[in-house]
Amino acid sequence: MSVSEVGPITAVVCNYNGERYLAECLRSVSGQEGVDEILLVDDASTDGSLELVEREFPGVGILALAENRGPGAARNAGMRAARNRWVLAVDNDAVLAPGVALELGRVAAAHAKCVAVQPRSVIDDDPDTVHYDGGSFHYVGLLALRNFYRPLASVEEHGDVLSRALIGISPLVDRDAVLSHGGYDEDLFYLAEDFDLALRLALAGFEVRSTGAALVRHKGGTAGLSFRGGGYPGKRAYLHSRNRWVLMAKAYRWRTLLVLAPGILSYELVWTLFSLLQGHLGAHLAGKRDFFKTLPATLRKRRAVQANRTVSDRELLVGGPLTFSPSLVERPAARLAARLLDGWLRLWWRLARPMCG
């Protein structure tokens, strides 16, 4: 077996009720050169996931968590349990093409400040279309995604690029660097936990990179939380409302929050209306309520983030593009509203960026 340029790799597969995905995922991980340990971290599943792994994959170690605390907690537990410094953190709905681990290790070894490298993911039932390919930090607390839903044949970049943003589907991460900077924020539970981690790492001067030379097929996600069209889940509306404000309160300088407030609040107004139309206004408002309830804890975390900072907000944040799932902007009125909002947010960023901290 070939050895990765960063040394041996531990693959940590995070699972919650992913029985329907696990066999194909684990087969793809088992075939990765450079991986010498595979751990399944089970986030208190109630389906037959553990029985499947014990029956069909006896070489896979199992770490069964007592309660479901979300993917961030599962990834942290897997990193702590791994015997190797470099960890391939794989979601249960990812299917890795051959050579992914070696390619990610090659990119990580080529950049001294790199602590995470992510592959390009394509949609499983439409593999000619890019799903996630890294991105940037939009100042309203969202990811400005690269090549989102773009035809794979039209994507020009196939080497590695500085991505900034992290998509937690199957990145290779430096366990020591990530855990020494707090790991994933387990209080976020789900949604924006990878954004939050990547932003904290970037503020501390580290790099997150993406490579189009490593491909992953991305399946359906977690029922009740993931969104690929259809009804927008109420739990997701709550987490979207709460977690964006948590990560901004932790990471942005106060001056940045002040000067960007008109843009942030404009987005908030539009998303509140969207939540109302989806029937999730209560969930949206509950997210804001819980943000304020947990604000003292967030401010304690903020002190650590700011103490590790070496990079300014204006160097990392961007004003666009504002990316939405295609199903959210199918109607002409929704597309027009999205374009107007995106234009206004870009304009305000151009005006406010020089004044950011």
C-alpha positions in Angstrom: 0.0 0.0 0.0 1.2 3.5 -0.8 1.9 5.9 2.0 0.5 9.4 2.0 3.0 12.3 1.8 1.8 13.4 5.2 2.3 9.9 6.7 -0.3 7.3 7.7 -3.9 8.5 7.7 -6.8 7.5 10.0 -10.2 7.6 8.3 -13.0 8.6 10.7 -16.5 7.9 9.4 -19.2 9.8 11.2 -22.6 8.2 11.3 -26.1 8.9 12.5 -28.8 6.6 11.2 -26.9 6.1 8.0 -27.5 2.4 7.5 -28.7 2.9 3.9 -25.3 4.7 3.0 -22.7 2.9 5.1 -21.8 -0.1 3.1 -20.9 1.9 0.0 -19.2 4.6 2.0 -17.0 2.1 4.0 -16.1 0.1 0.9 -14.8 3.3 -0.8 -12.9 4.2 2.4 -11.4 0.7 2.7 -10.0 1.0 -0.8 -8.1 4.2 -0.1 -4.3 3.9 -0.3 -2.6 5.7 2.5 -5.3 4.9 5.1 -4.1 2.5 7.8 -6.9 2.8 10.3 -10.7 3.2 9.9 -12.9 4.2 12.8 -16.7 4.5 12.7 -18.0 7.1 15.2 -21.6 6.4 15.7 -23.7 9.3 17.0 -26.2 7.2 19.0 -28.0 5.7 15.9 -31.3 4.0 16.3 -31.2 2.0 13.0 -29.1 -1.0 12.1 -25.9 0.8 11.4 -23.7 -0.8 14.1 -25.0 -4.3 13.3 -24.1 -3.7 9.6 -20.6 -2.6 10.4 -20.0 -5.5 12.8 -21.3 -8.0 10.3 -19.7 -6.7 7.1 -16.7 -4.7 8.1 -15.0 -6.5 11.0 -11.8 -4.5 10.4 -13.5 -1.2 11.2 -13.1 0.1 14.8 -16.3 1.4 16.4 -16.7 4.3 18.8 -20.3 4.4 19.9 -21.3 7.6 21.5 -24.0 7.6 24.2 -26.0 10.5 22.8 -26.5 12.3 19.5 -24.6 15.6 19.9 -24.2 16.3 16.2 -21.4 15.9 13.6 -19.0 18.3 15.3 -18.9 16.3 18.5 -18.6 13.0 16.5 -15.7 14.4 14.5 -13.9 15.7 17.6 -14.3 12.3 19.3 -12.9 10.6 16.2 -9.9 12.9 16.0 -9.1 12.3 19.7 -9.4 8.5 19.2 -7.3 8.4 16.0 -3.8 7.0 16.2 -2.6 9.2 13.4 -2.1 13.0 13.2 -3.8 13.3 9.8 -7.5 12.3 9.8 -9.8 11.8 6.8 -13.1 12.9 8.3 -15.8 11.2 6.1 -19.6 11.7 6.4 -21.6 8.5 6.1 -23.2 9.7 2.8 -19.9 10.2 1.0 -18.4 7.8 -1.6 -14.8 8.4 -2.3 -13.2 7.8 -5.7 -9.9 5.9 -5.7 -6.9 7.9 -4.8 -8.7 10.6 -2.8 -6.6 10.1 0.4 -3.3 10.2 -1.5 -4.2 13.4 -3.4 -5.4 15.2 -0.2 -2.2 14.1 1.5 -0.1 15.4 -1.4 -1.8 18.8 -1.3 -1.4 19.1 2.5 2.3 18.2 2.3 2.9 20.9 -0.3 1.7 23.8 1.8 3.3 24.5 5.1 0.3 26.4 6.6 -2.3 24.0 5.3 -4.3 22.2 8.1 -7.2 20.9 6.0 -7.7 19.8 2.3 -11.1 19.0 0.9 -12.0 17.1 -2.3 -14.6 18.3 -4.9 -18.0 16.7 -4.3 -20.5 15.9 -7.0 -24.2 15.1 -6.6 -24.5 11.3 -6.4 -27.6 11.0 -8.7 -26.1 13.7 -11.1 -22.4 13.1 -11.0 -21.8 15.6 -13.9 -22.8 18.4 -11.5 -20.6 19.9 -8.8 -22.2 20.0 -5.3 -19.5 21.4 -3.0 -16.1 22.7 -4.0 -15.0 24.9 -1.1 -15.7 28.6 -1.0 -15.3 31.8 0.9 -16.7 33.5 4.0 -19.7 35.7 3.2 -19.9 38.5 5.8 -23.5 37.7 6.6 -22.4 34.4 8.1 -22.9 32.2 5.0 -20.6 30.3 2.6 -20.0 31.9 -0.7 -19.7 28.6 -2.6 -17.4 27.9 -5.5 -18.8 26.1 -8.5 -22.1 25.4 -6.7 -24.4 23.3 -9.0 -22.1 24.1 -11.9 -21.6 21.4 -14.7 -18.4 19.6 -13.9 -17.3 19.8 -17.6 -17.3 23.6 -17.4 -15.1 23.9 -14.2 -11.7 25.1 -15.1 -9.7 24.6 -11.9 -8.7 21.0 -11.4 -5.6 21.5 -9.2 -5.5 22.7 -5.6 -6.6 26.2 -4.6 -6.8 28.2 -1.4 -10.4 27.8 -0.5 -10.8 29.3 3.0 -14.2 27.7 3.7 -14.4 24.0 4.8 -17.2 21.7 3.7 -17.3 18.8 6.2 -18.1 16.0 3.8 -14.7 14.3 3.6 -11.7 16.7 4.3 -8.3 15.6 5.4 -7.4 17.5 8.6 -4.4 18.0 10.8 -5.9 16.6 14.0 -3.3 18.3 16.2 -3.8 21.8 14.8 -7.6 21.5 14.7 -8.0 20.3 18.3 -5.4 22.8 19.6 -7.7 25.5 18.3 -10.8 24.2 19.9 -11.9 21.6 17.3 -15.5 21.8 16.1 -17.8 23.9 18.3 -20.0 21.1 19.7 -22.6 23.6 20.9 -23.6 24.4 17.3 -24.8 20.8 16.9 -25.3 20.9 13.1 -25.1 23.5 10.3 -22.2 26.1 10.1 -20.0 24.0 12.4 -17.5 23.5 9.5 -17.8 27.2 8.5 -17.1 28.2 12.2 -14.0 25.9 12.4 -12.5 27.1 9.1 -13.0 30.8 10.0 -11.3 30.4 13.3 -8.4 28.5 11.7 -8.1 31.2 9.0 -8.1 34.0 11.6 -5.2 32.2 13.3 -3.3 32.2 10.0 -3.8 28.6 8.8 -5.0 27.5 5.3 -7.8 25.4 4.1 -7.4 24.2 0.5 -9.5 22.4 -2.1 -8.5 20.1 -4.9 -10.5 19.2 -8.0 -8.1 16.2 -8.5 -10.0 14.3 -5.7 -13.7 13.5 -6.3 -16.4 12.4 -3.9 -20.0 11.5 -4.7 -22.3 13.1 -2.1 -25.6 11.3 -1.3 -28.8 12.5 0.4 -27.7 13.8 3.8 -29.4 13.5 7.2 -33.2 13.3 7.2 -34.9 16.3 8.8 -31.8 18.5 8.6 -30.2 18.3 5.1 -31.9 20.3 2.3 -31.8 19.4 -1.3 -35.2 20.7 -2.3 -38.7 20.0 -1.1 -39.8 21.3 2.2 -37.3 23.3 4.2 -36.9 21.5 7.6 -38.0 23.5 10.7 -34.9 22.2 12.7 -32.7 23.6 10.0 -34.5 27.0 10.1 -33.8 27.1 13.9 -30.1 26.2 13.5 -29.6 28.6 10.6 -31.1 31.4 12.7 -29.0 30.7 15.8 -25.7 29.4 14.5 -24.9 32.3 12.0 -25.1 34.8 14.8 -23.1 32.6 17.2 -20.2 32.3 14.7 -20.2 36.0 13.9 -20.3 37.0 17.6 -17.3 34.7 18.2 -15.2 35.6 15.2 -15.8 39.1 14.0 -14.3 42.2 15.6 -16.8 44.5 17.2 -16.0 47.2 14.7 -16.6 44.8 11.9 -20.1 43.9 13.2 -20.9 47.6 13.6 -20.0 48.6 10.1 -21.5 45.5 8.5 -24.8 45.7 10.5 -26.8 47.2 7.6 -26.0 44.3 5.3 -26.3 41.6 8.0 -29.7 43.0 9.1 -30.9 43.2 5.5 -30.2 39.6 5.0 -31.9 38.9 8.3 -35.1 40.7 7.3 -35.3 38.7 4.0 -34.6 35.4 5.7 -37.2 36.1 8.4 -39.8 36.6 5.6 -38.7 33.4 4.0 -39.1 31.6 7.3 -42.6 33.0 7.7 -43.5 31.8 4.2 -42.1 28.3 5.0 -44.2 28.1 8.2 -41.0 28.3 10.3 -41.2 31.7 11.9 -41.4 30.2 15.3 -38.3 28.2 14.7 -36.5 31.2 13.4 -37.4 33.3 16.4 -36.4 30.5 18.7 -33.0 30.5 17.2 -32.5 34.1 18.0 -33.9 33.6 21.5 -31.4 30.8 22.2 -28.6 32.9 20.7 -29.1 35.5 23.4 -29.6 32.8 26.1 -26.2 31.4 25.3 -24.4 34.7 24.6 -22.3 34.6 27.8 -20.8 31.3 26.8 -20.3 32.6 23.2 -18.4 35.6 24.6 -16.1 33.3 26.6 -15.3 31.4 23.4 -14.8 34.8 21.6 -11.9 35.7 23.9 -10.0 32.6 22.8 -10.7 33.2 19.1 -9.5 36.8 19.3 -6.4 35.9 21.3 -5.3 33.5 18.5 -6.1 36.0 15.7 -3.3 37.0 13.3 -5.5 38.0 10.3 -8.0 40.8 9.9 -11.7 40.4 9.0 -11.4 42.5 5.9 -8.7 40.0 4.6 -11.0 37.0 5.0 -14.6 38.0 4.5 -16.2 38.6 1.1 -19.4 40.3 -0.1 -20.6 37.7 -2.6 -21.8 35.7 -4.3 -24.8 35.0 -2.2 -25.5 31.3 -3.0 -28.8 29.6 -2.6 -29.9 26.0 -3.3 -31.5 26.1 -6.8 -34.8 24.9 -5.4 -35.1 28.1 -3.3 -34.9 30.4 -6.4 -36.9 28.4 -8.9 -39.7 31.0 -9.1 -39.0 34.3 -11.0 -39.9 36.4 -8.0 -37.5 34.5 -5.8 -34.7 34.8 -8.3 -35.3 38.6 -8.6 -35.3 39.0 -4.8 -32.1 37.0 -4.5 -30.4 39.1 -7.2 -31.5 42.3 -5.5 -30.3 41.2 -2.1 -27.0 40.0 -3.5 -26.4 43.3 -5.3 -27.2 45.3 -2.2 -24.9 43.1 0.0 -22.1 43.5 -2.5 -22.5 47.2 -2.6 -22.5 47.6 1.2 -19.3 45.4 1.3 -17.5 47.7 -1.1 -18.4 50.6 1.1 -17.8 49.0 4.5 -14.8 46.8 3.9 -12.1 49.4 4.5 -13.6 50.1 7.9 -13.7 46.5 9.0 -11.4 45.3 11.8 
